[in-house]
Amino acid sequence: MLEVYEYDRQTAEQNHEFNMWLFSSIENEYCRIETEKFLSMETENPEKDNAFQKILGTYGLDRLQWILAFSIHANAEHFTENACKWADSVIPENYPMHEAKDWILHSQFRQIATVAESIAWQFRKFCLLDRSACSEKLRGDNFIGNLLILNPKILSDSCKSLTAQYFYATGTENKTGDIEGYFLANGQKSVFEQRNFLGIADRKQLPEWAEKRLTEIQSPKLKIRIFQIDPDKDPNRLLFSSYDETIQSGGINSSAYRQIYGGTVNCSGLESVFALCNQAQKPPGYYGHSLSVSDIVEICDGENKGFYFCDRAGFQPVDFDISQTDHDKMLRVLILECNKEPYTAEIQDCLKAKQSVVGGLIEPVYFDKTDKTLIYCDEEFLLKDYAPNRFVGELTIQGTFMIVGNGENEEGEGIEISLTDAQIEKFTEQFHYPLIYMRNQEQVQEEESEDLRFFPT
């Protein structure tokens, strides 16, 4: 289906796009001819509905809307103020009307208004965004790292929705200057010309799901592990002792520590890790006391990679032997939070740690045909009204959940085991994109039918 070309002939020639303008103009005229045939059919004609669907299938909603808007604009005195406002919202400002003379419908105005109302309602149900959803236009490269609003006219009829209009820009193609990025809703990568965007999204108007997902994308990521002294292995009673007190008592004894968490957090450095791990809502799978003096934090990658002792004021870099801890006994799982990409975490192999991931009593979900993995979710996620997270087969799991390996011990008893690299890669891809959940108050409300009445009564 040919895309509607929305610029006039002069602009097309300046942009070396005359053929695009010409072919689109021809399609507009064909669409007008077929629409007039449809409008001339008797109401009782059983083929009338098929004729309308054929027009939509051949030319699309955008082109039909295009010629209807020009037809109303050219005969504004015969239509309501709402109809004229609708037409003006479709037609670009200062578009030369003489170029549209072959697209103007010559049917009865009431018939034109009836079809235009139907098309307007169809677009209203899509809840599409316009330029009022933007905070600023695209200028230079100000769009990189920002959420943009796609012009809905470039979306196919089957894909028209406000969720499909949110596009996160990551850069530009060197040769064309086109914008590279991916759709916020499903992560699908694509490239569009700059003119296909309405502008930069206004964050104040974003629905909750989009704001949370955008915040997650733009937040810093830090892969960490946290170790705390095991009181049963602390003969010198160094738990909660300062760095100087620990050094004076013989130094840091790695074997006295146990790992209580490992994962990726939205933190920029150690101070923000400290703040996060002292909140009531700690990272899923964190099972230990709030981050405090004598704890060890490992930054697993980046320029600050290393081990750090949490002191009474700040952190001290230290030597630490992770092999002397219980690191090898930690369960490596995949955690899936709402509005976040899956990430690998290391949690203790105990009930309370697993419950801390899901936020309540754990419920197993057997979803893997090989029976080598299972899901743990909160068994009360419906009662607690958690937001929908992911589809697992025909089941919609709500709230945070995790995937863990399913194995057996020497006695043949079922036990949880760490996921393999292959399993993590497989399920990260399978469950990569969380569901979009919009609460009732976020839905765009339809206006009363009078607001879209296009013909005087």
C-alpha positions in Angstrom: 0.0 0.0 0.0 1.5 3.3 -1.1 2.2 5.8 1.7 0.3 9.1 1.5 2.7 11.9 0.5 1.8 14.9 2.6 3.9 17.7 1.0 3.0 19.9 -1.9 4.6 19.7 -5.4 7.0 22.5 -4.8 8.4 20.9 -1.6 8.6 17.5 -3.4 10.6 19.0 -6.2 13.0 20.8 -3.7 13.5 17.5 -1.9 13.9 15.5 -5.2 10.7 13.6 -4.4 8.6 14.6 -7.4 7.8 10.9 -8.2 6.6 10.3 -4.7 4.2 13.3 -4.9 3.0 12.3 -8.4 2.3 8.6 -7.5 0.6 9.6 -4.3 -1.6 12.2 -6.1 -2.6 9.5 -8.6 -3.6 7.2 -5.8 -5.6 10.0 -4.2 -7.6 10.4 -7.4 -8.2 6.7 -7.7 -9.3 6.6 -4.1 -11.7 9.5 -4.7 -13.2 7.8 -7.8 -13.8 4.5 -5.8 -15.2 6.4 -2.8 -17.7 8.2 -5.0 -18.8 4.9 -6.5 -19.3 3.6 -3.0 -21.3 6.7 -1.9 -23.6 6.4 -4.9 -24.6 2.9 -4.0 -28.1 2.4 -2.5 -28.1 1.9 1.3 -29.8 -1.5 0.9 -27.2 -2.7 -1.6 -25.7 -5.9 -0.1 -22.4 -5.1 -1.8 -22.0 -1.7 -0.2 -20.1 -2.9 2.9 -17.8 -5.0 0.7 -17.1 -2.0 -1.5 -16.1 0.1 1.6 -13.8 -2.7 2.9 -12.2 -2.9 -0.6 -11.4 0.8 -0.5 -9.8 0.5 2.9 -7.9 -2.6 1.8 -6.6 -0.9 -1.4 -6.0 2.6 -0.2 -5.9 2.5 3.6 -7.5 4.6 6.3 -4.9 7.4 5.9 -5.6 8.1 2.2 -9.4 7.9 2.7 -9.0 10.3 5.6 -6.9 12.5 3.4 -9.4 13.0 0.6 -12.3 13.3 3.0 -10.5 16.1 4.9 -9.8 18.0 1.6 -13.4 17.5 0.5 -14.7 19.0 3.8 -12.1 21.8 3.7 -13.1 22.8 0.2 -16.8 23.0 1.2 -16.5 24.2 4.8 -19.7 26.2 4.8 -21.7 22.9 4.5 -20.2 21.2 7.5 -20.1 21.7 11.2 -17.3 23.5 13.0 -16.1 20.2 14.4 -15.8 18.8 10.9 -13.7 21.7 9.8 -11.5 21.4 12.8 -11.0 17.7 12.1 -10.2 18.5 8.4 -7.7 21.2 9.4 -6.0 18.7 11.8 -5.4 16.3 8.9 -4.3 18.8 6.1 -0.9 20.4 6.5 -0.9 24.2 7.1 -1.0 26.3 4.0 -1.3 23.3 1.6 -2.2 24.7 -1.9 -5.8 23.7 -2.5 -5.5 23.9 -6.2 -3.3 20.8 -6.1 -6.1 18.9 -4.4 -8.8 19.7 -6.9 -8.8 16.1 -8.4 -9.2 14.6 -4.9 -12.3 16.5 -3.9 -15.4 14.4 -3.6 -18.5 15.6 -5.4 -21.0 13.5 -3.6 -23.8 14.7 -1.3 -22.3 16.6 1.7 -24.4 14.5 4.2 -22.9 11.3 2.7 -19.3 12.7 3.0 -20.0 13.7 6.6 -21.2 10.3 7.5 -18.1 8.5 6.1 -15.8 11.2 7.6 -17.4 10.7 11.1 -16.9 7.0 10.8 -13.2 7.4 9.9 -12.7 10.0 12.6 -14.2 7.6 15.2 -12.0 4.9 13.9 -8.9 7.0 14.5 -10.2 8.1 17.9 -10.4 4.4 18.9 -6.7 4.1 18.0 -6.0 6.8 20.7 -3.3 8.2 18.3 -1.0 10.9 19.5 -0.5 14.3 17.7 2.0 17.1 18.1 0.4 18.1 21.4 2.1 15.1 22.9 5.5 16.6 22.1 7.6 18.9 24.2 9.8 20.1 21.3 10.6 19.6 17.6 13.6 17.7 16.3 16.6 20.0 15.9 20.1 18.9 15.0 20.8 15.7 16.9 18.8 16.7 20.0 16.7 13.5 19.6 19.5 11.0 20.4 18.8 9.3 23.7 15.2 10.7 23.7 11.8 9.2 23.2 10.2 10.4 20.0 6.6 10.4 18.7 6.1 8.7 15.3 3.7 10.3 12.9 0.8 7.7 12.9 0.3 8.1 9.2 3.4 6.0 8.5 2.0 3.1 10.6 0.0 0.5 8.8 -3.7 0.3 9.7 -3.1 -2.9 11.6 -0.4 -1.3 13.7 -2.0 2.1 14.5 -1.9 2.6 18.2 -0.3 5.1 20.6 1.9 2.4 21.9 3.4 2.0 18.4 4.2 5.7 18.2 6.8 5.7 21.0 10.2 5.3 19.4 13.5 5.5 21.4 16.3 7.1 19.3 19.8 5.7 19.7 21.6 7.5 16.8 21.7 8.3 13.1 22.8 6.6 10.0 26.0 8.1 8.7 25.0 8.4 5.0 21.3 9.4 5.2 21.0 11.0 8.6 17.9 8.8 9.2 17.1 8.1 12.9 18.0 4.7 14.3 16.4 3.3 17.3 13.7 0.9 18.5 10.0 0.8 19.5 9.5 1.3 23.2 6.7 -1.2 23.2 8.5 -4.3 21.9 12.2 -3.3 21.4 12.0 -3.9 17.6 14.8 -2.0 15.9 14.1 0.2 12.9 15.2 3.3 11.0 13.0 6.3 10.0 13.5 9.6 8.2 13.4 12.6 10.5 10.3 14.0 8.9 8.4 10.9 10.0 8.4 12.1 13.6 6.2 14.6 15.2 8.8 15.6 17.8 10.2 14.6 21.2 7.7 13.1 23.6 6.6 15.3 26.5 7.5 13.2 29.6 4.7 14.9 31.6 2.1 13.3 29.3 3.6 9.7 29.1 1.4 6.9 30.4 2.8 5.1 33.4 4.2 2.1 31.5 6.1 4.3 29.1 7.5 6.5 31.8 8.7 3.5 33.8 10.2 1.9 30.7 11.9 5.1 29.6 13.3 5.6 33.1 14.7 2.1 33.1 16.4 2.6 29.7 18.0 5.9 30.8 19.0 4.8 34.3 22.6 3.8 34.9 23.3 0.0 35.3 25.7 -1.5 37.8 26.5 -5.2 38.2 27.3 -5.9 41.8 27.7 -8.5 44.5 27.2 -8.0 48.2 28.9 -9.9 51.0 28.1 -9.8 54.7 29.9 -11.3 57.7 28.3 -14.6 58.9 27.9 -14.3 62.7 28.7 -18.0 63.0 32.1 -17.4 61.4 33.0 -14.2 63.2 35.1 -15.1 66.3 36.6 -11.6 66.4 33.1 -10.1 66.4 33.9 -7.7 63.5 30.3 -7.5 62.2 29.5 -3.8 61.9 33.1 -2.8 62.7 34.8 0.0 60.9 37.6 -0.4 58.4 40.3 0.7 60.9 38.9 -1.6 63.6 38.9 -4.5 61.2 42.5 -3.8 60.1 43.6 -3.5 63.8 42.0 -6.9 64.5 43.9 -8.8 61.8 42.4 -7.5 58.6 39.5 -8.7 56.4 38.9 -12.4 56.6 37.1 -13.4 53.4 36.1 -16.8 54.7 34.0 -15.1 57.4 31.8 -13.6 54.7 28.8 -15.0 52.8 27.2 -13.6 49.7 23.7 -12.3 50.1 23.0 -10.9 46.7 24.3 -10.5 43.1 22.6 -8.7 40.2 22.2 -5.6 38.1 20.9 -2.5 39.8 20.0 1.0 38.6 22.8 2.7 40.4 25.6 5.0 39.3 28.1 4.2 42.1 28.6 2.9 45.6 26.7 5.6 47.3 23.6 5.0 45.3 24.1 1.2 46.0 24.1 2.0 49.7 20.9 4.1 49.4 19.2 1.4 47.4 20.1 -1.4 49.8 18.8 0.7 52.8 15.4 1.2 51.3 12.4 -1.0 52.4 12.1 -2.2 48.8 15.5 -3.8 48.2 16.5 -5.5 44.9 14.6 -8.8 44.3 16.5 -11.7 45.8 18.4 -9.6 48.3 18.4 -11.5 51.6 20.4 -10.0 54.4 20.5 -6.9 56.6 20.5 -3.5 55.1 23.9 -2.5 53.6 26.0 -1.4 56.5 29.5 -1.0 58.0 31.8 -4.1 57.5 29.8 -5.2 54.3 31.8 -5.8 51.1 30.4 -4.6 47.7 31.9 -5.9 44.5 31.6 -3.9 41.3 31.8 -6.6 38.7 32.7 -4.6 35.6 33.7 -1.2 34.4 36.5 1.2 35.3 35.7 0.9 39.1 35.8 -2.9 39.1 36.9 -4.3 42.4 35.9 -4.9 46.1 34.9 -2.2 48.5 34.6 -2.2 52.2 31.6 -0.2 53.5 33.0 2.1 56.2 31.3 4.5 58.6 31.9 7.2 56.0 32.3 6.1 52.4 33.9 2.9 51.0 37.5 1.6 51.1 38.9 -0.5 48.2 40.2 -3.8 49.6 41.6 -7.2 48.5 38.9 -9.9 48.9 39.0 -13.6 47.9 35.6 -14.5 46.7 36.5 -18.2 46.4 36.6 -18.4 50.3 32.9 -17.4 50.5 29.8 -19.4 49.6 29.7 -17.8 46.1 29.7 -21.2 44.4 26.6 -22.2 46.3 24.5 -19.2 45.2 21.7 -19.9 42.7 22.0 -18.1 39.4 18.5 -17.2 38.3 16.8 -14.9 35.7 14.6 -12.2 37.3 11.8 -10.6 35.3 10.3 -7.4 36.7 7.5 -5.4 35.1 8.7 -2.8 32.5 12.3 -4.2 32.7 14.4 -6.4 30.5 15.3 -9.8 32.1 18.5 -9.8 34.1 20.7 -12.4 35.8 20.9 -12.5 39.6 22.6 -14.6 42.2 20.5 -15.4 45.3 20.9 -17.6 48.3 19.4 -21.1 47.9 16.9 -20.7 50.7 13.1 -20.1 50.9 13.3 -16.5 52.2 15.6 -15.4 49.4 13.2 -16.9 46.8 10.3 -15.2 48.5 12.0 -11.9 48.5 12.2 -12.1 44.7 8.5 -12.5 44.1 7.3 -10.5 47.2 5.4 -13.3 48.9 4.6 -17.0 49.0 6.3 -18.7 46.0 4.2 -20.7 43.5 5.9 -22.9 40.9 4.9 -22.7 37.3 6.1 -25.6 35.0 6.4 -24.1 31.6 9.5 -25.7 30.0 8.8 -28.7 27.8 12.2 -30.1 28.8 11.2 -29.8 32.5 14.7 -28.5 33.2 13.5 -25.1 34.4 10.6 -23.7 36.3 9.1 -20.3 37.2 8.5 -19.0 40.7 5.9 -16.3 41.1 3.8 -14.9 44.0 0.9 -17.3 44.5 -1.3 -14.4 45.5 -0.5 -12.1 42.6 -4.2 -11.8 41.7 -5.2 -10.9 45.2 -2.5 -8.3 45.5 -3.4 -6.8 42.1 0.1 -6.8 40.7 0.6 -5.3 37.3 0.7 -7.9 34.4 4.3 -8.8 33.6 4.7 -11.5 30.9 2.7 -14.1 29.0 3.8 -17.6 29.9 1.9 -19.8 27.5 -1.7 -19.0 28.1 -1.0 -17.7 31.6 -0.5 -14.0 32.4 1.9 -13.7 35.3 1.6 -10.6 37.3 4.3 -9.0 39.4 8.0 -10.0 39.6 8.9 -13.6 39.0 12.1 -15.6 38.4 13.2 -18.6 36.3 15.5 -21.2 38.0 16.9 -24.5 37.0 15.0 -27.7 38.0 17.1 -30.6 39.0 17.5 -33.6 41.3 19.9 -34.4 44.2 21.6 -37.8 44.7 18.5 -39.2 46.3 16.3 -38.3 43.3 14.6 -35.4 45.1 13.7 -32.3 43.2 16.0 -29.3 43.9 16.6 -25.9 42.4 19.8 -25.4 40.5 21.6 -22.5 38.7 20.6 -21.7 35.2 23.2 -22.5 32.4 24.4 -19.8 30.1 22.4 -21.3 27.3 19.2 -21.3 29.4 19.8 -17.6 30.4 20.3 -16.7 26.7 17.2 -18.6 25.6 14.8 -17.2 28.2 16.1 -13.7 28.0 15.1 -13.8 24.4 11.8 -15.5 25.0 10.7 -13.2 27.7 12.5 -10.1 26.6 9.6 -7.6 26.4 7.2 -7.1 29.3 3.6 -6.5 28.7 2.1 -3.0 28.4 -0.4 -2.3 31.1 -2.5 0.9 31.2 -4.7 1.6 34.1 -8.3 2.8 33.4 -7.5 6.4 34.2 -4.6 6.4 31.7 -6.8 5.4 28.8 -7.8 8.1 26.4 -11.5 8.7 26.9 -13.8 8.9 23.9 -15.7 12.1 23.6 -19.5 12.3 23.3 -20.8 11.6 19.9 -21.9 15.2 19.5 -18.3 16.3 19.5 -17.7 14.5 16.2 -21.0 15.4 14.5 -19.9 16.6 11.0 -23.1 17.6 9.4 -25.7 20.1 10.7 -28.9 18.6 12.1 
